[in-house]
Amino acid sequence: MAPGFPAGLLAEARSAPGGRVYAIDPGYASDGAGGAVPPEGIIGAWKIGDDGRPAGEYRANDRYGGSSSSPGGLA
């Protein structure tokens, strides 16, 4: 079952019309140089419609490995 879109990411969605908004495991958020997150640190992504609102489509990341700060995925 896909998680609901977090209200805290609505501003991010408005700034990414036609794109995706990614759920990042907090255990990986500051690891990458220049804010880069390794593929195994991305929990999944929501598709954003051309109007800047969540389109209802969520894709889980098969490469997500979890971390000690978020062992089960989305908080």
Biopython code that builds the backbone (N, CA, C, O; Angstrom):
import numpy as np
from Bio.PDB.StructureBuilder import StructureBuilder

atoms = [
    (1, "MET", "N", (0.836, -1.181, 0.000)),
    (1, "MET", "CA", (0.000, 0.000, 0.000)),
    (1, "MET", "C", (0.884, 1.250, 0.000)),
    (1, "MET", "O", (1.843, 1.346, 0.766)),
    (2, "ALA", "N", (0.552, 2.184, -0.853)),
    (2, "ALA", "CA", (1.326, 3.421, -0.966)),
    (2, "ALA", "C", (1.028, 4.349, 0.204)),
    (2, "ALA", "O", (-0.123, 4.479, 0.621)),
    (3, "PRO", "N", (2.061, 4.991, 0.730)),
    (3, "PRO", "CA", (1.834, 5.955, 1.811)),
    (3, "PRO", "C", (1.164, 7.211, 1.269)),
    (3, "PRO", "O", (1.343, 7.567, 0.104)),
    (4, "GLY", "N", (0.399, 7.871, 2.113)),
    (4, "GLY", "CA", (-0.202, 9.135, 1.716)),
    (4, "GLY", "C", (0.865, 10.208, 1.542)),
    (4, "GLY", "O", (1.962, 10.099, 2.089)),
    (5, "PHE", "N", (0.541, 11.230, 0.787)),
    (5, "PHE", "CA", (1.504, 12.301, 0.550)),
    (5, "PHE", "C", (1.615, 13.156, 1.802)),
    (5, "PHE", "O", (0.600, 13.648, 2.295)),
    (6, "PRO", "N", (2.827, 13.347, 2.332)),
    (6, "PRO", "CA", (3.012, 14.138, 3.558)),
    (6, "PRO", "C", (2.691, 15.618, 3.334)),
    (6, "PRO", "O", (3.191, 16.225, 2.386)),
    (7, "ALA", "N", (1.872, 16.189, 4.190)),
    (7, "ALA", "CA", (1.499, 17.602, 4.074)),
    (7, "ALA", "C", (2.728, 18.510, 4.089)),
    (7, "ALA", "O", (2.726, 19.569, 3.462)),
    (8, "GLY", "N", (3.766, 18.102, 4.797)),
    (8, "GLY", "CA", (4.983, 18.904, 4.886)),
    (8, "GLY", "C", (5.743, 19.017, 3.570)),
    (8, "GLY", "O", (6.672, 19.817, 3.464)),
    (9, "LEU", "N", (5.364, 18.229, 2.565)),
    (9, "LEU", "CA", (6.046, 18.276, 1.276)),
    (9, "LEU", "C", (5.227, 18.993, 0.194)),
    (9, "LEU", "O", (5.627, 19.009, -0.970)),
    (10, "LEU", "N", (4.095, 19.580, 0.565)),
    (10, "LEU", "CA", (3.255, 20.253, -0.431)),
    (10, "LEU", "C", (3.966, 21.425, -1.099)),
    (10, "LEU", "O", (3.794, 21.641, -2.299)),
    (11, "ALA", "N", (4.758, 22.184, -0.349)),
    (11, "ALA", "CA", (5.501, 23.301, -0.947)),
    (11, "ALA", "C", (6.512, 22.773, -1.958)),
    (11, "ALA", "O", (6.707, 23.371, -3.016)),
    (12, "GLU", "N", (7.152, 21.659, -1.634)),
    (12, "GLU", "CA", (8.096, 21.032, -2.564)),
    (12, "GLU", "C", (7.368, 20.599, -3.837)),
    (12, "GLU", "O", (7.888, 20.761, -4.941)),
    (13, "ALA", "N", (6.169, 20.050, -3.678)),
    (13, "ALA", "CA", (5.379, 19.624, -4.843)),
    (13, "ALA", "C", (5.053, 20.816, -5.746)),
    (13, "ALA", "O", (5.150, 20.717, -6.969)),
    (14, "ARG", "N", (4.671, 21.932, -5.144)),
    (14, "ARG", "CA", (4.328, 23.124, -5.944)),
    (14, "ARG", "C", (5.528, 23.629, -6.739)),
    (14, "ARG", "O", (5.361, 24.242, -7.793)),
    (15, "SER", "N", (6.737, 23.374, -6.237)),
    (15, "SER", "CA", (7.934, 23.842, -6.939)),
    (15, "SER", "C", (8.439, 22.825, -7.963)),
    (15, "SER", "O", (9.457, 23.057, -8.616)),
    (16, "ALA", "N", (7.731, 21.696, -8.108)),
    (16, "ALA", "CA", (8.174, 20.641, -9.029)),
    (16, "ALA", "C", (7.049, 20.157, -9.935)),
    (16, "ALA", "O", (6.846, 18.949, -10.050)),
    (17, "PRO", "N", (6.301, 21.069, -10.592)),
    (17, "PRO", "CA", (5.199, 20.606, -11.446)),
    (17, "PRO", "C", (5.704, 19.671, -12.546)),
    (17, "PRO", "O", (6.714, 19.940, -13.197)),
    (18, "GLY", "N", (4.976, 18.567, -12.736)),
    (18, "GLY", "CA", (5.343, 17.598, -13.752)),
    (18, "GLY", "C", (6.500, 16.688, -13.376)),
    (18, "GLY", "O", (6.935, 15.870, -14.186)),
    (19, "GLY", "N", (7.004, 16.824, -12.152)),
    (19, "GLY", "CA", (8.154, 16.023, -11.721)),
    (19, "GLY", "C", (7.802, 15.028, -10.644)),
    (19, "GLY", "O", (6.713, 14.453, -10.639)),
    (20, "ARG", "N", (8.723, 14.831, -9.743)),
    (20, "ARG", "CA", (8.532, 13.916, -8.612)),
    (20, "ARG", "C", (9.072, 14.551, -7.340)),
    (20, "ARG", "O", (9.983, 15.378, -7.379)),
    (21, "VAL", "N", (8.498, 14.154, -6.217)),
    (21, "VAL", "CA", (8.995, 14.541, -4.898)),
    (21, "VAL", "C", (9.428, 13.246, -4.219)),
    (21, "VAL", "O", (8.688, 12.263, -4.187)),
    (22, "TYR", "N", (10.630, 13.269, -3.684)),
    (22, "TYR", "CA", (11.238, 12.065, -3.130)),
    (22, "TYR", "C", (11.177, 12.054, -1.609)),
    (22, "TYR", "O", (11.355, 13.082, -0.956)),
    (23, "ALA", "N", (10.920, 10.865, -1.058)),
    (23, "ALA", "CA", (11.004, 10.647, 0.387)),
    (23, "ALA", "C", (12.412, 10.142, 0.668)),
    (23, "ALA", "O", (12.820, 9.097, 0.159)),
    (24, "ILE", "N", (13.151, 10.890, 1.479)),
    (24, "ILE", "CA", (14.540, 10.561, 1.794)),
    (24, "ILE", "C", (14.636, 10.080, 3.232)),
    (24, "ILE", "O", (14.091, 10.705, 4.142)),
    (25, "ASP", "N", (15.320, 8.982, 3.428)),
    (25, "ASP", "CA", (15.548, 8.465, 4.768)),
    (25, "ASP", "C", (16.428, 9.472, 5.515)),
    (25, "ASP", "O", (17.498, 9.821, 5.017)),
    (26, "PRO", "N", (16.015, 9.948, 6.688)),
    (26, "PRO", "CA", (16.798, 10.930, 7.431)),
    (26, "PRO", "C", (18.214, 10.454, 7.759)),
    (26, "PRO", "O", (19.107, 11.280, 7.949)),
    (27, "GLY", "N", (18.431, 9.172, 7.827)),
    (27, "GLY", "CA", (19.755, 8.646, 8.094)),
    (27, "GLY", "C", (20.742, 8.876, 6.954)),
    (27, "GLY", "O", (21.954, 8.771, 7.145)),
    (28, "TYR", "N", (20.221, 9.191, 5.768)),
    (28, "TYR", "CA", (21.059, 9.435, 4.600)),
    (28, "TYR", "C", (21.055, 10.902, 4.174)),
    (28, "TYR", "O", (21.874, 11.300, 3.346)),
    (29, "ALA", "N", (20.174, 11.688, 4.710)),
    (29, "ALA", "CA", (19.944, 13.050, 4.209)),
    (29, "ALA", "C", (21.191, 13.913, 4.174)),
    (29, "ALA", "O", (21.335, 14.719, 3.254)),
    (30, "SER", "N", (22.090, 13.787, 5.119)),
    (30, "SER", "CA", (23.260, 14.665, 5.129)),
    (30, "SER", "C", (24.542, 13.949, 4.722)),
    (30, "SER", "O", (25.624, 14.526, 4.833)),
    (31, "ASP", "N", (24.447, 12.708, 4.255)),
    (31, "ASP", "CA", (25.639, 11.938, 3.915)),
    (31, "ASP", "C", (26.317, 12.390, 2.629)),
    (31, "ASP", "O", (27.546, 12.400, 2.558)),
    (32, "GLY", "N", (25.557, 12.760, 1.627)),
    (32, "GLY", "CA", (26.124, 13.025, 0.319)),
    (32, "GLY", "C", (26.756, 14.396, 0.181)),
    (32, "GLY", "O", (26.364, 15.351, 0.852)),
    (33, "ALA", "N", (27.737, 14.474, -0.696)),
    (33, "ALA", "CA", (28.369, 15.757, -1.003)),
    (33, "ALA", "C", (27.385, 16.624, -1.765)),
    (33, "ALA", "O", (26.756, 16.164, -2.719)),
    (34, "GLY", "N", (27.247, 17.875, -1.352)),
    (34, "GLY", "CA", (26.339, 18.791, -2.039)),
    (34, "GLY", "C", (24.883, 18.401, -1.915)),
    (34, "GLY", "O", (24.069, 18.779, -2.757)),
    (35, "GLY", "N", (24.540, 17.653, -0.883)),
    (35, "GLY", "CA", (23.157, 17.254, -0.672)),
    (35, "GLY", "C", (22.754, 16.000, -1.431)),
    (35, "GLY", "O", (21.587, 15.610, -1.390)),
    (36, "ALA", "N", (23.689, 15.359, -2.122)),
    (36, "ALA", "CA", (23.378, 14.141, -2.868)),
    (36, "ALA", "C", (23.049, 12.998, -1.905)),
    (36, "ALA", "O", (23.676, 12.856, -0.856)),
    (37, "VAL", "N", (22.076, 12.201, -2.271)),
    (37, "VAL", "CA", (21.659, 11.053, -1.473)),
    (37, "VAL", "C", (21.901, 9.803, -2.314)),
    (37, "VAL", "O", (21.523, 9.775, -3.485)),
    (38, "PRO", "N", (22.521, 8.771, -1.745)),
    (38, "PRO", "CA", (22.729, 7.550, -2.523)),
    (38, "PRO", "C", (21.385, 6.869, -2.816)),
    (38, "PRO", "O", (20.427, 7.056, -2.067)),
    (39, "PRO", "N", (21.305, 6.090, -3.888)),
    (39, "PRO", "CA", (20.034, 5.448, -4.256)),
    (39, "PRO", "C", (19.394, 4.659, -3.120)),
    (39, "PRO", "O", (18.169, 4.642, -2.996)),
    (40, "GLU", "N", (20.213, 3.999, -2.281)),
    (40, "GLU", "CA", (19.644, 3.204, -1.191)),
    (40, "GLU", "C", (19.075, 4.050, -0.058)),
    (40, "GLU", "O", (18.467, 3.510, 0.866)),
    (41, "GLY", "N", (19.261, 5.372, -0.113)),
    (41, "GLY", "CA", (18.703, 6.282, 0.886)),
    (41, "GLY", "C", (17.379, 6.906, 0.480)),
    (41, "GLY", "O", (16.779, 7.651, 1.254)),
    (42, "ILE", "N", (16.918, 6.603, -0.739)),
    (42, "ILE", "CA", (15.634, 7.131, -1.223)),
    (42, "ILE", "C", (14.561, 6.087, -0.953)),
    (42, "ILE", "O", (14.623, 4.975, -1.475)),
    (43, "ILE", "N", (13.584, 6.447, -0.140)),
    (43, "ILE", "CA", (12.514, 5.523, 0.225)),
    (43, "ILE", "C", (11.583, 5.304, -0.961)),
    (43, "ILE", "O", (11.196, 4.173, -1.256)),
    (44, "GLY", "N", (11.227, 6.388, -1.637)),
    (44, "GLY", "CA", (10.319, 6.307, -2.775)),
    (44, "GLY", "C", (10.024, 7.698, -3.298)),
    (44, "GLY", "O", (10.613, 8.679, -2.843)),
    (45, "ALA", "N", (9.106, 7.783, -4.262)),
    (45, "ALA", "CA", (8.796, 9.068, -4.883)),
    (45, "ALA", "C", (7.331, 9.153, -5.277)),
    (45, "ALA", "O", (6.715, 8.163, -5.671)),
    (46, "TRP", "N", (6.785, 10.362, -5.163)),
    (46, "TRP", "CA", (5.427, 10.655, -5.596)),
    (46, "TRP", "C", (5.469, 11.442, -6.892)),
    (46, "TRP", "O", (6.287, 12.351, -7.030)),
    (47, "LYS", "N", (4.615, 11.118, -7.836)),
    (47, "LYS", "CA", (4.488, 11.887, -9.070)),
    (47, "LYS", "C", (3.713, 13.158, -8.761)),
    (47, "LYS", "O", (2.733, 13.145, -8.016)),
    (48, "ILE", "N", (4.172, 14.257, -9.351)),
    (48, "ILE", "CA", (3.527, 15.555, -9.177)),
    (48, "ILE", "C", (2.897, 15.951, -10.511)),
    (48, "ILE", "O", (3.543, 15.879, -11.557)),
    (49, "GLY", "N", (1.649, 16.364, -10.467)),
    (49, "GLY", "CA", (0.952, 16.767, -11.683)),
    (49, "GLY", "C", (1.471, 18.093, -12.219)),
    (49, "GLY", "O", (2.215, 18.802, -11.542)),
    (50, "ASP", "N", (1.076, 18.412, -13.425)),
    (50, "ASP", "CA", (1.485, 19.672, -14.045)),
    (50, "ASP", "C", (0.986, 20.891, -13.273)),
    (50, "ASP", "O", (1.502, 21.996, -13.442)),
    (51, "ASP", "N", (-0.021, 20.680, -12.424)),
    (51, "ASP", "CA", (-0.550, 21.772, -11.604)),
    (51, "ASP", "C", (0.196, 21.934, -10.281)),
    (51, "ASP", "O", (-0.162, 22.792, -9.474)),
    (52, "GLY", "N", (1.241, 21.114, -10.047)),
    (52, "GLY", "CA", (2.026, 21.212, -8.819)),
    (52, "GLY", "C", (1.404, 20.519, -7.630)),
    (52, "GLY", "O", (1.806, 20.754, -6.490)),
    (53, "ARG", "N", (0.426, 19.665, -7.882)),
    (53, "ARG", "CA", (-0.205, 18.903, -6.794)),
    (53, "ARG", "C", (0.094, 17.418, -6.956)),
    (53, "ARG", "O", (0.275, 16.943, -8.078)),
    (54, "PRO", "N", (0.149, 16.680, -5.849)),
    (54, "PRO", "CA", (0.398, 15.241, -5.931)),
    (54, "PRO", "C", (-0.634, 14.575, -6.837)),
    (54, "PRO", "O", (-1.830, 14.843, -6.733)),
    (55, "ALA", "N", (-0.155, 13.701, -7.732)),
    (55, "ALA", "CA", (-1.031, 13.045, -8.704)),
    (55, "ALA", "C", (-1.574, 11.712, -8.197)),
    (55, "ALA", "O", (-2.358, 11.059, -8.887)),
    (56, "GLY", "N", (-1.163, 11.304, -6.998)),
    (56, "GLY", "CA", (-1.668, 10.060, -6.431)),
    (56, "GLY", "C", (-0.835, 8.832, -6.752)),
    (56, "GLY", "O", (-1.129, 7.745, -6.256)),
    (57, "GLU", "N", (0.187, 8.979, -7.562)),
    (57, "GLU", "CA", (1.048, 7.852, -7.921)),
    (57, "GLU", "C", (2.291, 7.857, -7.041)),
    (57, "GLU", "O", (2.972, 8.876, -6.917)),
    (58, "TYR", "N", (2.580, 6.713, -6.433)),
    (58, "TYR", "CA", (3.762, 6.559, -5.590)),
    (58, "TYR", "C", (4.552, 5.355, -6.084)),
    (58, "TYR", "O", (3.978, 4.315, -6.406)),
    (59, "ARG", "N", (5.859, 5.502, -6.140)),
    (59, "ARG", "CA", (6.720, 4.385, -6.529)),
    (59, "ARG", "C", (7.739, 4.163, -5.423)),
    (59, "ARG", "O", (8.553, 5.037, -5.128)),
    (60, "ALA", "N", (7.686, 2.980, -4.815)),
    (60, "ALA", "CA", (8.669, 2.608, -3.797)),
    (60, "ALA", "C", (10.001, 2.307, -4.478)),
    (60, "ALA", "O", (10.028, 1.868, -5.628)),
    (61, "ASN", "N", (11.086, 2.540, -3.781)),
    (61, "ASN", "CA", (12.421, 2.294, -4.307)),
    (61, "ASN", "C", (12.870, 0.900, -3.894)),
    (61, "ASN", "O", (13.053, 0.629, -2.707)),
    (62, "ASP", "N", (13.047, 0.020, -4.868)),
    (62, "ASP", "CA", (13.492, -1.347, -4.590)),
    (62, "ASP", "C", (14.895, -1.397, -3.992)),
    (62, "ASP", "O", (15.259, -2.382, -3.349)),
    (63, "ARG", "N", (15.677, -0.351, -4.197)),
    (63, "ARG", "CA", (17.050, -0.322, -3.691)),
    (63, "ARG", "C", (17.153, 0.252, -2.282)),
    (63, "ARG", "O", (18.232, 0.252, -1.690)),
    (64, "TYR", "N", (16.028, 0.746, -1.738)),
    (64, "TYR", "CA", (16.056, 1.336, -0.400)),
    (64, "TYR", "C", (16.446, 0.278, 0.613)),
    (64, "TYR", "O", (15.845, -0.795, 0.669)),
    (65, "GLY", "N", (17.469, 0.591, 1.421)),
    (65, "GLY", "CA", (17.979, -0.385, 2.377)),
    (65, "GLY", "C", (17.661, -0.092, 3.821)),
    (65, "GLY", "O", (18.024, -0.889, 4.686)),
    (66, "GLY", "N", (16.998, 1.015, 4.132)),
    (66, "GLY", "CA", (16.736, 1.358, 5.515)),
    (66, "GLY", "C", (17.990, 1.915, 6.183)),
    (66, "GLY", "O", (19.085, 1.852, 5.624)),
    (67, "SER", "N", (17.818, 2.450, 7.360)),
    (67, "SER", "CA", (18.934, 2.955, 8.144)),
    (67, "SER", "C", (18.598, 2.814, 9.606)),
    (67, "SER", "O", (17.469, 2.480, 9.963)),
    (68, "SER", "N", (19.574, 3.068, 10.453)),
    (68, "SER", "CA", (19.324, 2.932, 11.886)),
    (68, "SER", "C", (18.348, 3.987, 12.405)),
    (68, "SER", "O", (17.695, 3.777, 13.428)),
    (69, "SER", "N", (18.244, 5.139, 11.695)),
    (69, "SER", "CA", (17.332, 6.177, 12.164)),
    (69, "SER", "C", (15.922, 6.011, 11.622)),
    (69, "SER", "O", (14.988, 6.614, 12.151)),
    (70, "SER", "N", (15.748, 5.211, 10.584)),
    (70, "SER", "CA", (14.422, 4.999, 10.002)),
    (70, "SER", "C", (14.339, 3.589, 9.444)),
    (70, "SER", "O", (14.291, 3.405, 8.228)),
    (71, "PRO", "N", (14.321, 2.581, 10.330)),
    (71, "PRO", "CA", (14.416, 1.200, 9.863)),
    (71, "PRO", "C", (13.231, 0.702, 9.049)),
    (71, "PRO", "O", (13.374, -0.253, 8.285)),
    (72, "GLY", "N", (12.068, 1.322, 9.193)),
    (72, "GLY", "CA", (10.907, 0.783, 8.493)),
    (72, "GLY", "C", (10.419, 1.616, 7.342)),
    (72, "GLY", "O", (9.426, 1.239, 6.719)),
    (73, "GLY", "N", (11.036, 2.699, 7.022)),
    (73, "GLY", "CA", (10.578, 3.519, 5.918)),
    (73, "GLY", "C", (10.071, 4.857, 6.390)),
    (73, "GLY", "O", (10.686, 5.495, 7.245)),
    (74, "LEU", "N", (8.945, 5.290, 5.836)),
    (74, "LEU", "CA", (8.411, 6.613, 6.154)),
    (74, "LEU", "C", (7.992, 6.710, 7.604)),
    (74, "LEU", "O", (7.437, 5.771, 8.174)),
    (75, "ALA", "N", (8.266, 7.851, 8.185)),
    (75, "ALA", "CA", (7.884, 8.080, 9.580)),
    (75, "ALA", "C", (6.487, 8.631, 9.649)),
    (75, "ALA", "O", (5.980, 8.892, 10.740)),
]
sb = StructureBuilder()
sb.init_structure("model")
sb.init_model(0)
sb.init_chain("A")
sb.init_seg("    ")
for serial, (resi, resn, name, xyz) in enumerate(atoms, 1):
    if name == "N":
        sb.init_residue(resn, " ", resi, " ")
    sb.init_atom(name, np.array(xyz, "f"), 0.0, 1.0, " ", f" {name:<3s}", serial, name[0])
structure = sb.get_structure()
